[in-house]
Amino acid sequence: LMRFVRSSLVGLVATAADFTVLEVCMRLLHVEAGRAKILAFLVGLSIQFFGNRSFAFHATHGNMRRQVALFCVVESIALTLNWALFRTLVHRLALPLEIANFIVTFIVYVGFSYPAWRLVFRVRGGGAQGGRPGGQGARG
């Protein structure tokens, strides 16, 4: 439960950073919206990776190359799931964009991303806590 809470906190920080970078780029630096969103997305994604690796899952002893590769695969799938579910909720169910976005983000995070990240940040030989002494093993 605490790992889920820590991962959720990382997500909140990543979302705030994404929004801040987007606003600063567009409003203060006058960067085109599409380019600003790509930069904001990359900042948020970096915070998600490093925050989950170090704070949520305590997996800094794991192989970073493996973690980065798997994280990219997971996030590619998550992006596709977000897009497909968002389109369905907006176009077929006619939900408002903001409500659809909230629902989609929650469903994909809880139903796909977090469970997949448990595999991404699992450290072999050290349990799911990244080899931290007193870790809870693979189930924590």
Secondary structure, 3 states (H helix, E strand, C coil): CHHHHHHHHHHHHHHHHHHHHHHHHHHHCCCCHHHHHHHHHHHHHHHHHHHHHHHHCCCCCCCHHHHHHHHHHHHHHHHHHHHHHHHHHHHHCCCCHHHHHHHHHHHHHHHHHHHHHHHHCCECCCECCCCCCCCCHHHC
